[in-house]
């Protein structure tokens, strides 16, 4: 058996070795062992984001009558602490791989030369069962002058020790938001430049609007702009961006550029075509509902298949692959309740589908939406938080939970109550509405959101006129791109996903 990648696929390897102590497995990884999440993704970034969260909490303590002041932020120490923690874990995994009697560890690049055969260095290795857990890589947009001027990515920023005085971030999604929050809290002047009309375009519109409003207290966020050229001027980096709606130019200057335009497939280095493995137009490895590729016995999970680029999804997929490949079951991978969180300040968390998709599936009369603001609970009032809320989306007849979206403190924790119910047979709201919630605790915001169900029309009346969370219909009315189906804001002339003209 061969495993290419040392991330979530290793749970399959470990389970197989436990089941068969005499088994031999070839484990191949050209990068540091542990997978992207450990080496340059979620774990190191969250180690950095926790100090940023503390900075913002300390700043807000004055509202509660606590006079605080931050005397110094030791950026170098924060970065070195992160690297020390990560390197310790990487080395532990490396030692485990190198000294396991069941594993032949190859810290080299792998590439297919034929079906079921990979070349590692100059050595060919064959197996009738192969797991592809190869991760992804940062997408670098083709911008004139970018390579010459130089830039950081979410990978390389983890290696810096000196805080740039100013940073321009190209991209307006999760990575841009989180790293922008971190750098701004550390003291850097941050400007985010996003192509989409919405900041955090994958979130519900009202959450995007509120997140932008709050984060803009500490950084500049520019939307609907595409960076077309980068130049070096008097020791600074000058970015020329074009407004995608009216064509006007905007100039941003900074000491450093961070490219956070998403992540793409790195399957090209594998030459999957030589193994009879099909990929889509973006290079993601195509799998069926059981996560098997077009070549029987070869499985792809995690970022490699491009479905959901989250570590928790890769871990779940590894379990499905184990069932299907090793235990010979036929268990489908179900993506109906994929949670995610954005670790900005405030936190954002989401699971399931958004309002527009729910209405498309069930009609306006078949959907109920609930909302509860943090500030309208006892704990939220005690915390002196404003405007943050929980949005619940429910199918009217069955009371089935379709989705939930949260912006506010501990969103990533609060949403788990909802996620767990979405993995029960009924998937409905009864355990939340009938269950007992501690009072006064923040989890009451979840309970009350599911008790305050109303029609979509009434929901929008409440958020617009009572809560004033969305100031324009433009932010909540979307269309679909006729080419790729991407949701579009009402006045978008081009699709931000495929570039097609939409008007």
QUIDA-V248849 format. One record per helix or strand of 2 or more residues. SS is the DSSP state (a for helix, b for strand). FROM is the first residue (numbers start at 1). TO is the last residue. If there is no record, write none. Layout:
<<SS	FROM	TO> <SS	FROM	TO>>
//
This chain:
<<b	2	4> <a	9	19> <b	25	28> <a	35	40> <a	42	64> <a	75	99> <b	103	106> <b	110	114> <b	117	120> <b	123	126> <b	130	132> <b	136	138> <a	146	149> <b	152	153> <a	156	159> <b	166	170> <a	174	186> <b	189	193> <a	205	215> <b	220	222> <b	225	233> <b	236	243> <b	249	254> <b	256	259> <b	263	265> <a	267	270> <a	272	275> <b	298	300> <a	302	305> <a	311	325> <b	340	342> <b	348	352> <a	355	362> <a	364	366> <b	367	373> <a	374	376> <a	378	383> <b	389	395> <b	400	407> <a	411	414> <a	416	421> <a	430	434> <a	444	451> <b	453	454> <a	456	466> <a	473	475> <b	478	480> <b	487	489>>
//
